[in-house]
Amino acid sequence: MNSSPATPAVTADFSVVIPCYNEADNILVLVEEVVAACRDLAFEILVVDDASTDESASRIRRALPTFGGRLRLIQHRRNAGQSAGVCSGVDAARGRIVVTLDGDGQNDPADIPALVAALGEHAGRYPVIICGHRQRRRDTWVRRLSSRIANGVRARALGDATPDTGCGLKAFERSLFMQLPRFNHMHRFLPALVRRSGGEAVSVPVNHRPRLHGQSKYGIGNRLWVGIVDIFGVMWLQRRAFRPTSTIELVAESPET
């Protein structure tokens, strides 16, 4: 994994993580929209390029000076998938809060402040992940159908209390994410994993937009069927979850020197 050249650190209350693969015609426009939506907030943007074969990374790299240290680029040496992109971004994030969104431009950055505000409303009660719930999906019928089936099967099997776990717009505390198990496709199961860790998932309505450039990386083969197979793995994790007891007693420690 490569990171962009060192830039002056900025103060960031939250970090916007954008996994990106072959989105050269979408990614810079999306970054500019994030900046406009969050202009009154303390934030940073991390684009995680997953070994794109187009100009995605080079366009971001050329634009870095324009954003005064608020934009950072992370590059995978090999294509590793969207979950790996999310993990790389969270690992590098400077903010206490992380907001994720897809790099194809279909998630609306204008919804980011509402997700951050919703997370703040639940601060201190219990660990929580705020999940976008896309209204009026602007996808092909194939994607809508596969998503509807997968969401239905997943909700019944995992009880994650989330109607639209496939939405890329999510907000959570970085420290919460760092406690979650990591595996390929985990980004689709973040609500279930948070609930497994004793937290809750809260859904808020968000806008959804049509893809303007490029092609979707998902279809029935790698979204529906693969997602259903992954459900069994998450069910296995749920059955084996445990929480440390609250009655731990310190019985010995090293003497002071």
PyMOL commands that set and color helices and strands:
alter all, ss='L'
color gray80, all
select helices_A, chain A and resi 27-37+56-67+82-92+109-121+141-158+174-177+186-196+220-239
alter helices_A, ss='H'
color red, helices_A
select strands_A, chain A and resi 2-3+14-20+43-49+71-75+97-100+128-134+170-173+200-206
alter strands_A, ss='S'
color yellow, strands_A
deselect
rebuild
show_as cartoon
